[in-house]
Amino acid sequence: MLLEDYLKAVSDLTISDEERMKVEVKKLQTDISNMKSVEIELSEKDKEIQSMKQKYDEMSVTLQSILSVIWNVDQPAKNKIAKHLIMKGEYKQDSSRN
């Protein structure tokens, strides 16, 4: 226990700046290593965000296409599609419209 306390105080007890500089260099190297790790993680997150954005854009275009097709379908056909989706459990009828 005394040795640990002594080793902690060595840099303060040493007249030369060498020990303090060694400690500072080690701390800076650790900081640089941590920063590189964070940079890599951020890069991976950026790639993930770009991928999600691309998928969102593709889904948005697909949805617009579907809505355009549905808009041009006559009402009886829309009702038939809605009934089919409701029966399959893929769509729940809006209760506020009843």
One Martini backbone bead per residue (centre of mass of N, CA, C, O) as a GRO file, in nm:
protein
   98
    1MET     BB    1   0.058   0.063  -0.021
    2LEU     BB    2   0.300   0.255  -0.005
    3LEU     BB    3   0.392   0.216  -0.295
    4GLU     BB    4   0.144   0.333  -0.434
    5ASP     BB    5   0.164   0.613  -0.308
    6TYR     BB    6   0.446   0.674  -0.411
    7LEU     BB    7   0.387   0.641  -0.718
    8LYS     BB    8   0.180   0.874  -0.725
    9ALA     BB    9   0.410   1.094  -0.610
   10VAL     BB   10   0.662   1.103  -0.795
   11SER     BB   11   0.601   1.349  -0.982
   12ASP     BB   12   0.594   1.554  -0.734
   13LEU     BB   13   0.894   1.473  -0.618
   14THR     BB   14   1.015   1.543  -0.881
   15ILE     BB   15   1.226   1.768  -1.032
   16SER     BB   16   1.185   1.653  -1.284
   17ASP     BB   17   0.979   1.653  -1.581
   18GLU     BB   18   0.981   1.361  -1.691
   19GLU     BB   19   0.751   1.223  -1.535
   20ARG     BB   20   0.528   1.421  -1.614
   21MET     BB   21   0.561   1.374  -1.918
   22LYS     BB   22   0.499   1.073  -1.924
   23VAL     BB   23   0.214   1.100  -1.816
   24GLU     BB   24   0.112   1.293  -2.033
   25VAL     BB   25   0.169   1.111  -2.277
   26LYS     BB   26  -0.010   0.878  -2.189
   27LYS     BB   27  -0.271   1.041  -2.178
   28LEU     BB   28  -0.266   1.134  -2.476
   29GLN     BB   29  -0.266   0.852  -2.601
   30THR     BB   30  -0.537   0.772  -2.484
   31ASP     BB   31  -0.701   1.000  -2.610
   32ILE     BB   32  -0.638   0.930  -2.904
   33SER     BB   33  -0.754   0.646  -2.898
   34ASN     BB   34  -1.042   0.735  -2.820
   35MET     BB   35  -1.088   0.919  -3.067
   36LYS     BB   36  -1.059   0.698  -3.280
   37SER     BB   37  -1.295   0.529  -3.183
   38VAL     BB   38  -1.509   0.747  -3.220
   39GLU     BB   39  -1.460   0.793  -3.521
   40ILE     BB   40  -1.540   0.510  -3.610
   41GLU     BB   41  -1.825   0.512  -3.494
   42LEU     BB   42  -1.925   0.759  -3.655
   43SER     BB   43  -1.881   0.637  -3.933
   44GLU     BB   44  -2.078   0.402  -3.896
   45LYS     BB   45  -2.326   0.580  -3.838
   46ASP     BB   46  -2.326   0.730  -4.105
   47LYS     BB   47  -2.372   0.481  -4.280
   48GLU     BB   48  -2.639   0.401  -4.145
   49ILE     BB   49  -2.791   0.662  -4.209
   50GLN     BB   50  -2.764   0.649  -4.516
   51SER     BB   51  -2.912   0.381  -4.548
   52MET     BB   52  -3.178   0.473  -4.417
   53LYS     BB   53  -3.232   0.708  -4.611
   54GLN     BB   54  -3.248   0.540  -4.866
   55LYS     BB   55  -3.484   0.361  -4.773
   56TYR     BB   56  -3.681   0.590  -4.725
   57ASP     BB   57  -3.683   0.700  -5.013
   58GLU     BB   58  -3.784   0.437  -5.143
   59MET     BB   59  -4.048   0.417  -4.975
   60SER     BB   60  -4.166   0.687  -5.064
   61VAL     BB   61  -4.189   0.621  -5.363
   62THR     BB   62  -4.365   0.371  -5.330
   63LEU     BB   63  -4.600   0.509  -5.185
   64GLN     BB   64  -4.668   0.710  -5.411
   65SER     BB   65  -4.737   0.492  -5.616
   66ILE     BB   66  -4.964   0.360  -5.460
   67LEU     BB   67  -5.140   0.615  -5.427
   68SER     BB   68  -5.180   0.662  -5.730
   69VAL     BB   69  -5.325   0.400  -5.789
   70ILE     BB   70  -5.555   0.428  -5.581
   71TRP     BB   71  -5.673   0.699  -5.685
   72ASN     BB   72  -5.754   0.552  -5.977
   73VAL     BB   73  -5.951   0.386  -5.828
   74ASP     BB   74  -6.244   0.271  -5.781
   75GLN     BB   75  -6.452   0.239  -5.515
   76PRO     BB   76  -6.521  -0.067  -5.526
   77ALA     BB   77  -6.222  -0.153  -5.536
   78LYS     BB   78  -6.139  -0.026  -5.270
   79ASN     BB   79  -6.331  -0.191  -5.093
   80LYS     BB   80  -6.214  -0.467  -5.168
   81ILE     BB   81  -5.929  -0.416  -5.066
   82ALA     BB   82  -6.003  -0.345  -4.775
   83LYS     BB   83  -6.138  -0.614  -4.704
   84HIS     BB   84  -5.893  -0.789  -4.757
   85LEU     BB   85  -5.703  -0.653  -4.548
   86ILE     BB   86  -5.884  -0.698  -4.301
   87MET     BB   87  -5.901  -1.010  -4.317
   88LYS     BB   88  -5.574  -1.037  -4.295
   89GLY     BB   89  -5.480  -0.804  -4.076
   90GLU     BB   90  -5.334  -0.542  -4.232
   91TYR     BB   91  -5.603  -0.381  -4.154
   92LYS     BB   92  -5.754  -0.121  -3.964
   93GLN     BB   93  -6.032   0.019  -3.908
   94ASP     BB   94  -6.148   0.331  -3.867
   95SER     BB   95  -6.351   0.418  -3.597
   96SER     BB   96  -6.410   0.731  -3.667
   97ARG     BB   97  -6.574   0.652  -3.950
   98ASN     BB   98  -6.847   0.507  -3.821
   0.00000   0.00000   0.00000
